[in-house]
């Protein structure tokens, strides 16, 4: 199978490597000027947890394009959420009828998030991976599990194509019945986590504060009315973060989920992305709905996005 990854980010790179190992042809589309900046290789230092826990250390040769070429079997998109509107506009003319897997966090409703792309040509999913890239070195890893929406009417062929692709690379699929609610709940969880990151200064920093994950639970409880007002159905993410007492939740995350040496902790420690966008989006939605979010609003007011708005009004 010939697969195009949109962008050479941490998620795209890791899955592209895994697919190439499974015999697929993988290539990357990057913005003009990036091909020279990135170069033809990327240094990998990542954990592969499909069969046990194996550290991959490799200088991997990649094929980058600054133009959209034809004849791909599948396009996989995993970009920063704020970049998604621009990406789908570009793909609506450049991708033709090539099936697209949108491997992304999303806060809008699914249909409007991909307009003007057709819902019949897109499958939504979410990775089980994390990490960061700095100085052309990727540090991170991926789990065996990936999340895909169950087929909708009209997407059965694309779902089958994506299923075969991941299973050929020895990934296990968790099928999500209500992908809309799942993504909204997951986006809110990201906003809860980013609220702590804005407070502590970085993703790795929250690992050093015992109350960080208790606060994540408090942030999620604050956002629960927003999710309810949007029509999101409760799932394990929402129930875990809103029903367990914050102190107990903090212990659970600190000692078990993000225990020292765990892959989840390593993914967080390697994460060098900028926090704030998810917080800003949830706060904006809450204001539209008339729902107060004092904890998130306080964090949002410290972001560059908020400062930019304030400066434009002054």
N, C-alpha and C positions, 0 to 999 in steps of 0.2 A: 504494500500500500504506500502511496506517495502522500506525505502529510506535510502541510505548511503550518508552522507556528507563527502567530502574529506577535512580533516582538521577541527579544531575546532576554526576557526577564527570568527570575529565579524559578518560577513554576514551569514556564515553557521549556527552559533548558533541561530541567531534571526529567520531565516526561519525554522530551525529545530523545535524550540519551537512552532512556529505557526502551523506547520504541525502536531506535536504531539497533540496539542490542538484540531485539526480537526479529530483526530482518527487514524492517520497514525503511523506506527512504525518507529522511526528515530534512527539512530546510526551514529557514527563518526569513520572514519579511521584516525589515527594519527601516526606519526613517532615513531620508537622504542625509549622508554624512556619517551615519552610524557605522556603516560597513568598515570604513577606514579607522574610525575610533575604536571599535570593538576588536578588529583584527580577525584572523582566521581561526584562532584557538581561544578556549576559555579553560582556566584551571579549575578543576573540580575537587572538592573536598566534602563529600556528601555521604550520608548514611542511606543505604538501600535496605529496607525492612520487609521486602516481599517474601524472603525466605530466611528468616532469622534476622540478624543485625550485622550488616557488612559495610565496612568503610570503603568507599570508592575514592581513590586518589589518582587523578589522570589529567593529562593535558589533552583536552578533547578538541579535535578539528571539526569546525562547523561550517556550513554553507549558508551564507547570508545574501539576500537580494534586496535591492532598493526599489525594485519594480515588481508588481504582482504578475507572476507568470501563470500560464494556463495549465490545465491538465492535472490538477491535484484531486485526490480522492476525498480529502477531508481537510478543512481548515480548523485549527484550534486556537481560540482566542482566550488569553488570560492576561489582562492589563489592569492597571490601577482603575478603580471604579470611576474616578473623575474623567478618565480618558475614553470611557466607553461610548458616549454620544458621537464623538469625532470618528472613532473606529468604525462604528456601524454605518455611518454615513459613507465612509470610504468604501466599505465592503459592499454596500448596496449597488454600487456600479462596477467595482473591480472584481468581485468574487464570482459573478455570473450565477450559475446554478450549483456551484460547489457546496456540499453540505457543510454546516458550521457547528462546531461544539463550542458553546459559550461557557468557559470554565472560570466563572467569575462571581464575585460578590455583587449583589444588585439590591437597590433600595426602592426603585420605581416598580410599578407593576410590569410584569414580564413583556407584555405586548408593546407598551410604549417605550420600554428600555431598548428595544431592538429596531424600532421604526427608523427607516422605511424597509428593513428586511422583513421577509415573510416568516411567520411563525412556523410554516410548514417546512422551512429550510433550516431551522435552528433547533438544536437540542441543548437543554441547560444542564449543567453539572457543576461539581465543586471538587477541588483537589484535596488529597490527604497529604499535604506537603508543606514545607516552609523553609525559611532561611533568608539569606541575603547575598548580594553581590557587591564587592568592594575591590577596586583595583584589579578588575578582570578575574577575580577569584570568587567562585561560588562556594559558600559554606552553608550546608543545610541537609536536607534529606527528604525522603518520602516513605509513606507507609504502604501497606498492601491494599488498603481500602480506598476506593474513590466513590463519589456520590453522583448518581445520574437520575434524572427524572424518568418516571415510567412513561412509556410511549403515549403520546396524544394521538388523536385521529389525524392521520396524514403524516406522522413522523415515524411510523414503524420501520421503514427501510433505513432511515438515518440512525435510529436507535440501535438497530441490528448491526449496522456498520461500526458504530462507536463501540458497542459491546464486543464485537469480534476483535477490534483493535486492542482494547485494554486487556481482554482475556488472553490474547496471543502473547502479551508481555507479562503475563502472570499476575495481573492485578485482579482483585476481587471487587465486584460491584455491589454497592448498597443502593437499591432502587427506592427512590423517594416518590411517594404518591402525590403529595401536595408540595411541589417544588417552590411555589410562590411563598407559602407560609414558612417553609424551611429556610429560604433565603432571607426573608424579612427577619426571622428570629436570629439567624446567624449574623446578619448585618448589625442588629441591635447588640448582640454579644460583642462584636468588634468595637462598637461605639462604647460599650461599657469598659472594655479593655483599654481603648485609646484614652478614655477619660483619666484612667490611672497613669498611663504613659505621659500624658500632658503634665500631670502632677509631679511625676518622678523624673522626667527628662528623657527617658528612652525605654524601649521594650526590655532590654536586659536589666535595667535598673529595678523594674518592679519585682524581679525575682529575689531581690535583697530586702524586701519589706514584707513582713509577715502579715500585715493587714491589707495588702493590695487586693488579694482575691476575695476577701470578705467585702471590700468596697465594691468590687465588680458585681457581687450579688446585690448590693444596695442600689447600684446604678441600674441593674436590670429590673429590679422591683419598681423603680421610678419610671422606667420606660414601658412597663407592662400595659398601662392604660392606652398608650399610643398604639401599641401593637393590636390591642383589642379593638380600638376605634378603626383601625385599617382593615380589620377582618381577618387578621392572622390567627390561625389555629394553633393551639398549644402543642408543642412536641417535646422531646426529651431535653433539648437545649433550654427551652423556656422553663420547663418544670424544674430542672436541676438548679437553675440559677435564681429562681424566684421562690421556690417552696422550701428549700433547705435553709435553715437559719444561717445568716452571714458568717458567724464565727465558725460554725461547723464546715461551711463551704470553704472558708479560707484554709482550714486545716486539710480538707480533702484535696484541694488543688495543690497546696504547698508541699504536702508530704507524699502524695500519691501521683496525681496527674502530672504535676511539674516537679517530680522528685529529682534530686541530683542524679545525673547520668541518664535520665529518660530522654527519648527523642523529642518529646513535646517541649521539654526545657531547652534542649539544644536549638530547636527551631526558633524559640523565643530569643535566646541569647545571640543568635546569628542575625536576627531581624533588625536591619538598619533603616527601615522605611520611615517616612515622615507620618506622624499621627495627626489626626484632627478632622479629616474630611468626613468620616463616618459620624463623628460627634456633631459637626455642623449640620449635616443632612437631617439627623434625627431631631435636633433642636428646631430647625426650620419647619419640619413637619408638625412638631408639637405646637408651635406657635400658631400655625394654620388651624389646628384643631382646638386651640384654646386650652391646652393641657400644660400645666406648669412642670418644668424640669429643672429645679434649682441646682441640683448637683451637676448635671451636664452643662447647663447654661454657664455656670461659674467657670468650668473648664474651657468651654467654647470661647469665652471672652478673652482667653489668653492666647488664642490661635492667631496665626498670621492672616487667615481668611477673615476673621472678625475685624482685625486691625485695618485690613485693606478696605472693608466696608465703611468703618468709622472715618478713615482718612478721606474717602470719596465724598462723604457727607459734610465734612468740615470745611 
